[in-house]
Amino acid sequence: MQTITLHSHVGSDGILKLNVPVDASNADIEVVVVVHPVNGGDPNDTGWPPGFIERTAGVWAGEKLVREPQGEYEVREELR
């Protein structure tokens, strides 16, 4: 398997066109395309529906939440 990383541009038609030379001819191959935006997307996009955090943060009305003891920390040998 060969991994090829390319940076390409999608035109106004929304079609990604790739010309990728490979070391095979007259052969069946499997191609996997992963599309990852270069700009990383909207930094305000948390993956939650709009207003979700504002509607739910601090509204717990049940019993007080308590963090139980976490036990003893495991002592390990020092790495050399």
ABEGO torsion letter per residue (X at the ends): XBBBBBBBBBBAAGBBBBBBBBABBGBBBBBBBBBBBAAGEBAABAGBBBGAAAAABGABABBBBBBBBAEBBBBBBBBX
